[in-house]
Amino acid sequence: MEDIADDPGRNETAAPRPLLLEAVGYAETCHWEVAPGAWLIDDGDGGVRCSCGDRRCTLPGAHPLDPDWARQASAGPGAVRAWWTEQPQASVLLPTGRSFDVLDVPETAGCLALARMERMDLQLGPVVVQPAAPGRIGRRLHFLVLPGVAARLPEMLRRLGRPPGRLDLVARGEGDWTVAPPSRIGSLGYAQWARSPSALNRWLPDAAELIGPLAYACGREAPSVRAARAAAQPAPVG
């Protein structure tokens, strides 16, 4: 697969490439299925609203356009090009549970785990940074892994001594999706690559290789743990 990590269109400091080019690139170069999503419309008062028309939309600019989106998703460059030619503002959605699943964690925990994984010289796949969703605090990191983790995650966590539901660690598999860069989400920014797809990470890791560092980092950054650490700090003098 062509190395696209050095593409100037993927530089966070550069203007994003048109969504059409990115969507076709995911299909043509990465061989990922793609589906068009809703997009944001400026309301003229400094705010934005979702193209779906629902003023109370909980995923503005970050959800499928069609109820049958999962069946319609395609890795055919021709079909993808036609969709974004018709609607160039559509966000780019990548279905999970097919070419990959996603491990979804808070940004702080994800960065901590990422640094630890790199020190351990673990094989890593692409990682997406997602802006904070409406009603939630903080960005998220989406780690792309081999499909099948969504069903296995509870048991994997139990084996690590971490009861499911205690950590802010979510697996996204069949029937779900991740929003691909450079789609704009809500009013808080754009999806970005923390680790871009490239020839070096085309072979995705098994979730079992990453779950230990991710679970550890999520446990360390859990609100109750942070509060306990803060309470243990000595009071300032003076």
Secondary structure, 3 states (H helix, E strand, C coil): CCCCCCCHHHCCCCCCCCHHHHHHHHHHCCCCCEEEECCEEECCCCCEEECCCCCCCCCCCCCECCCCHHHHCECCHHHHHHHHHHCCCCEEEEECCCCCEEEEEEHHHHHHHHHHHHHCCCCCCCEEEECCCCCCCCCEEEEEECCCHHHHHHHHHHHCCCCCCCCCCEEECCCCEEEECCCECCCCCECEEEECCCHHHCCCCCHHHHHHHHHHHHHHCCHHHHHHHHHHCCCCCC
